[in-house]
Amino acid sequence: MIKRTQFLVALLALSLTIGGLPAKAQPVEPVLLAVPVGRTQGIFSKRDVEIRAAVLRAAQPTGKAILIFRGWPGIANLEQASDAWRSLNFMRAHLGQFLDHGISVVIVDCPTDQRALRDRANPLSCDDNYRSSTQHAEDVRRLIDHLRGVYGIDEPYIFGHSYGTLSSKWLALNLGNAIAGSIHSASQTRAGGGAYTQFGYTALRVDFAKISTPVLHVHHGQDQCPYTPYATVVGYSSGQNLITVRGGLTNGDPCGGTHPHSYEGRELVATQFIARCILTRETPQYAGDD
């Protein structure tokens, strides 16, 4: 991911396909995977631990895929393939931006021994202690190996949104060249308090200088979620490889699936530019209103 001026050249080359027009979404349904990670859980009755994922495969795959780690509560709770849709957030209506250009989409769940919930919106596990661990990297590595062998995916891009960026950052560091790059959207950089202290406290411990593959940051300039301040991302990225989304709406929960935090009113623009960066390895400075 190089310079803004170079992006304009690449953008002209893509203008007939993904330039100013929305891609036409493919009629594709997710396929549920359950990949054993090599350990068991349970006391009296042992069962294999699995990492589950839902795959939406491009009709004409290029070997590229975006592996999505969802925002809060961070646990996709995939029991059947259709459960994938609730984890897609702002990308849901615009998957054609990826699929129509050969980029498959994979929604990744926490492994089955890390899926405890107080209720549907509040996790008890899959916290920073797991996400920052080498175990997390090894679990995802097994999934990547499966995707390569079964689907021919050899260029996986790790994508995290909001709390999901705790995974995307640590995986970018710990997986090294096993991935093609990492994308960090609306990055959480402040931990929750009280019962949620374990969620977000390692966010600023990742040394991006030690990440060996391309990194892209995407953030709305008016993100109002207290756990994902824009200024912090500008600070540690020094404005490099950072797309600032502008404009849009301010409805609902400032940390939820709408609002600038999730690019409300700019969902298509944000998705288009993420897809372009995967295809061109170039990073524009802004997306949306000037």
C-alpha positions as CSV (number, residue, x, y, z in Angstrom):
1,M,0.0,0.0,0.0
2,I,1.9,2.9,-1.3
3,K,1.1,6.6,-2.1
4,R,-2.1,8.5,-2.8
5,T,-0.8,9.9,-6.2
6,Q,-0.1,6.3,-7.4
7,F,-3.6,5.3,-6.4
8,L,-5.1,7.6,-9.1
9,V,-3.4,5.7,-11.8
10,A,-4.6,2.4,-10.6
11,L,-8.1,3.9,-10.1
12,L,-8.3,4.8,-13.8
13,A,-7.4,1.2,-14.8
14,L,-10.3,0.0,-12.6
15,S,-12.8,2.7,-13.6
16,L,-14.7,0.5,-16.0
17,T,-15.3,-2.2,-13.4
18,I,-15.5,-0.8,-9.9
19,G,-15.0,2.9,-10.5
20,G,-18.1,4.9,-9.8
21,L,-20.7,2.1,-10.1
22,P,-21.9,-0.3,-7.5
23,A,-21.0,-3.9,-8.3
24,K,-23.9,-6.2,-8.9
25,A,-24.2,-8.6,-6.0
26,Q,-23.9,-12.3,-6.9
27,P,-26.7,-14.7,-5.9
28,V,-24.4,-16.6,-3.5
29,E,-25.2,-18.4,-0.3
30,P,-22.7,-19.0,2.5
31,V,-21.3,-22.4,3.2
32,L,-20.6,-23.4,6.8
33,L,-17.2,-24.8,7.7
34,A,-16.1,-26.5,11.0
35,V,-12.4,-27.1,11.2
36,P,-10.8,-29.0,14.1
37,V,-8.0,-27.0,15.9
38,G,-6.4,-30.0,17.6
39,R,-7.6,-29.8,21.1
40,T,-10.7,-30.9,23.1
41,Q,-13.0,-29.4,25.6
42,G,-15.2,-30.8,28.4
43,I,-14.6,-32.8,31.6
44,F,-16.6,-35.9,31.5
45,S,-17.4,-35.9,27.8
46,K,-14.6,-34.7,25.6
47,R,-15.4,-33.2,22.2
48,D,-13.2,-31.6,19.6
49,V,-12.8,-27.9,19.5
50,E,-13.6,-26.4,16.1
51,I,-13.1,-23.0,14.5
52,R,-16.2,-22.3,12.4
53,A,-16.5,-20.0,9.4
54,A,-19.0,-19.2,6.7
55,V,-17.7,-18.9,3.2
56,L,-19.2,-16.8,0.4
57,R,-17.2,-17.9,-2.6
58,A,-16.7,-15.7,-5.6
59,A,-18.1,-17.2,-8.9
60,Q,-14.7,-16.5,-10.6
61,P,-12.3,-16.7,-7.6
62,T,-8.9,-15.2,-7.9
63,G,-7.4,-16.8,-4.8
64,K,-8.0,-13.7,-2.8
65,A,-10.4,-13.6,0.3
66,I,-11.3,-11.3,3.1
67,L,-11.6,-13.0,6.5
68,I,-14.0,-11.0,8.6
69,F,-13.8,-10.7,12.4
70,R,-17.0,-9.0,13.5
71,G,-17.4,-6.2,16.0
72,W,-19.0,-6.4,19.4
73,P,-19.7,-9.0,20.9
74,G,-17.0,-10.4,18.7
75,I,-18.5,-13.9,18.7
76,A,-20.4,-14.7,15.4
77,N,-22.0,-17.8,17.0
78,L,-22.2,-19.7,13.7
79,E,-24.5,-22.7,14.1
80,Q,-25.8,-22.6,10.5
81,A,-24.7,-20.9,7.4
82,S,-27.4,-18.2,7.4
83,D,-26.0,-17.0,10.8
84,A,-23.3,-15.4,8.7
85,W,-25.4,-12.5,7.6
86,R,-25.7,-10.8,11.0
87,S,-21.9,-10.5,11.2
88,L,-21.4,-8.5,8.0
89,N,-22.5,-5.1,9.3
90,F,-21.9,-2.3,6.8
91,M,-20.7,-4.6,4.1
92,R,-23.9,-6.8,4.0
93,A,-25.6,-5.0,1.1
94,H,-22.4,-4.5,-0.9
95,L,-20.7,-7.9,-1.0
96,G,-20.7,-7.6,-4.8
97,Q,-17.8,-5.2,-4.4
98,F,-15.7,-8.2,-3.4
99,L,-17.4,-11.2,-5.0
100,D,-17.8,-9.7,-8.5
101,H,-14.0,-9.1,-8.6
102,G,-13.0,-12.5,-7.5
103,I,-12.5,-11.8,-3.8
104,S,-14.3,-14.4,-1.6
105,V,-15.7,-13.5,1.8
106,V,-15.2,-15.6,4.9
107,I,-16.9,-14.8,8.3
108,V,-14.7,-16.2,11.0
109,D,-16.1,-17.2,14.4
110,C,-14.3,-17.7,17.7
111,P,-13.5,-21.4,18.3
112,T,-16.1,-23.4,20.1
113,D,-14.2,-23.2,23.5
114,Q,-14.3,-19.4,23.2
115,R,-17.9,-18.8,22.6
116,A,-19.4,-18.2,26.0
117,L,-22.0,-15.4,26.2
118,R,-23.9,-13.8,29.1
119,D,-26.6,-13.0,26.5
120,R,-26.6,-12.4,22.8
121,A,-24.8,-9.1,23.1
122,N,-22.3,-9.7,25.9
123,P,-19.4,-12.1,25.7
124,L,-17.7,-14.0,28.5
125,S,-14.8,-15.3,26.4
126,C,-12.9,-14.7,23.2
127,D,-11.4,-11.6,25.0
128,D,-8.0,-10.0,24.6
129,N,-6.3,-12.8,26.5
130,Y,-7.2,-15.2,23.7
131,R,-7.1,-12.7,20.8
132,S,-3.6,-11.6,21.6
133,S,-2.3,-15.2,22.1
134,T,-0.3,-17.3,19.7
135,Q,-3.1,-19.9,20.1
136,H,-5.5,-17.6,18.3
137,A,-3.0,-17.3,15.5
138,E,-2.6,-21.1,15.3
139,D,-6.4,-21.6,15.2
140,V,-6.8,-19.2,12.3
141,R,-3.7,-20.7,10.6
142,R,-5.6,-24.1,10.6
143,L,-8.6,-22.4,9.0
144,I,-6.4,-20.7,6.4
145,D,-4.7,-24.0,5.5
146,H,-8.2,-25.5,5.1
147,L,-9.3,-22.6,2.9
148,R,-6.2,-23.0,0.7
149,G,-6.6,-26.7,0.3
150,V,-10.4,-26.8,-0.3
151,Y,-11.1,-23.4,-2.0
152,G,-7.7,-22.5,-3.4
153,I,-7.6,-19.3,-1.3
154,D,-3.9,-18.4,-1.1
155,E,-4.2,-14.7,-0.5
156,P,-6.2,-14.2,2.7
157,Y,-6.7,-10.7,4.0
158,I,-7.6,-10.4,7.7
159,F,-10.3,-7.8,8.3
160,G,-11.5,-6.6,11.7
161,H,-14.2,-4.0,12.5
162,S,-14.4,-2.3,15.9
163,Y,-13.7,-4.9,18.6
164,G,-12.8,-7.3,15.8
165,T,-9.7,-5.3,15.2
166,L,-8.2,-6.9,18.3
167,S,-8.0,-10.0,16.2
168,S,-7.0,-8.4,13.0
169,K,-4.1,-6.5,14.7
170,W,-2.7,-9.5,16.7
171,L,-3.2,-11.9,13.8
172,A,-1.3,-9.5,11.5
173,L,1.6,-9.6,13.9
174,N,1.5,-13.3,14.8
175,L,0.6,-14.9,11.4
176,G,3.4,-13.1,9.5
177,N,3.5,-14.1,5.8
178,A,0.7,-16.6,6.1
179,I,-1.6,-13.7,5.2
180,A,-1.5,-11.2,2.3
181,G,-2.4,-8.2,4.5
182,S,-4.6,-6.8,7.2
183,I,-7.4,-4.2,7.3
184,H,-8.4,-2.5,10.6
185,S,-11.8,-0.7,10.4
186,A,-13.0,1.6,13.2
187,S,-10.3,0.2,15.5
188,Q,-11.0,-0.2,19.1
189,T,-8.2,1.4,21.1
190,R,-9.8,1.8,24.5
191,A,-10.9,-1.0,26.8
192,G,-14.3,-1.2,28.3
193,G,-14.6,-0.7,32.1
194,G,-15.9,-2.9,34.9
195,A,-16.9,-6.3,33.6
196,Y,-15.5,-5.4,30.2
197,T,-11.9,-4.5,31.1
198,Q,-10.6,-7.6,29.3
199,F,-12.0,-6.4,26.0
200,G,-9.7,-3.9,24.3
201,Y,-6.9,-3.5,26.9
202,T,-4.2,-4.9,24.5
203,A,-5.2,-2.7,21.5
204,L,-2.2,-0.3,21.8
205,R,0.4,-3.0,22.5
206,V,0.6,-4.1,18.8
207,D,3.8,-2.8,17.2
208,F,2.9,-2.2,13.6
209,A,6.5,-1.8,12.7
210,K,6.9,-5.5,13.3
211,I,4.1,-6.5,10.9
212,S,5.6,-7.9,7.7
213,T,2.6,-7.7,5.4
214,P,0.6,-4.6,4.1
215,V,-1.6,-2.8,6.6
216,L,-4.7,-0.7,5.9
217,H,-6.5,1.5,8.5
218,V,-10.1,2.6,7.7
219,H,-11.8,5.0,10.1
220,H,-14.6,7.7,10.0
221,G,-13.2,11.1,10.8
222,Q,-16.3,11.8,13.1
223,D,-16.5,8.4,14.8
224,Q,-18.2,9.2,18.1
225,C,-17.8,5.8,19.9
226,P,-15.7,6.4,23.0
227,Y,-13.8,3.2,22.5
228,T,-12.7,3.9,18.9
229,P,-11.5,7.5,18.7
230,Y,-10.2,8.6,15.3
231,A,-7.4,10.7,16.7
232,T,-5.7,7.7,18.3
233,V,-5.6,5.9,15.0
234,V,-4.2,9.0,13.2
235,G,-1.6,9.1,16.0
236,Y,-0.2,5.6,15.8
237,S,-0.5,5.4,12.0
238,S,1.0,8.8,11.4
239,G,-1.7,9.1,8.7
240,Q,0.0,6.5,6.6
241,N,-2.1,3.7,5.0
242,L,-5.2,5.4,6.5
243,I,-8.5,6.0,4.6
244,T,-10.6,8.6,6.4
245,V,-14.3,8.2,5.6
246,R,-16.3,11.5,5.5
247,G,-19.9,12.4,5.5
248,G,-22.9,10.2,6.1
249,L,-25.5,10.0,8.9
250,T,-25.6,10.0,12.7
251,N,-28.4,7.7,13.8
252,G,-28.6,5.2,16.6
253,D,-25.9,3.9,18.9
254,P,-22.6,5.7,18.4
255,C,-20.8,2.4,18.8
256,G,-23.3,0.3,17.0
257,G,-24.1,-0.9,13.5
258,T,-25.1,2.5,12.3
259,H,-23.7,6.0,13.0
260,P,-20.2,7.1,11.6
261,H,-18.7,4.3,13.6
262,S,-20.1,1.9,11.0
263,Y,-20.1,4.4,8.1
264,E,-23.9,5.0,8.0
265,G,-24.7,6.6,4.7
266,R,-21.2,5.8,3.5
267,E,-21.4,2.0,3.6
268,L,-21.0,1.6,-0.2
269,V,-18.1,4.0,-0.3
270,A,-16.2,2.3,2.5
271,T,-16.8,-1.1,1.0
272,Q,-15.7,0.0,-2.5
273,F,-12.4,1.5,-1.2
274,I,-11.6,-1.6,0.9
275,A,-12.1,-3.7,-2.2
276,R,-10.0,-1.4,-4.3
277,C,-7.1,-1.5,-1.8
278,I,-7.1,-5.3,-1.9
279,L,-7.1,-5.2,-5.7
280,T,-4.5,-2.4,-6.2
281,R,-2.5,-2.3,-3.0
282,E,-2.9,1.5,-3.2
283,T,-4.4,3.7,-0.4
284,P,-6.4,6.9,-1.1
285,Q,-6.5,9.5,1.7
286,Y,-10.2,10.1,1.9
287,A,-13.5,8.3,1.0
288,G,-16.8,10.3,0.9
289,D,-17.3,14.0,1.1
290,D,-14.3,16.3,0.6
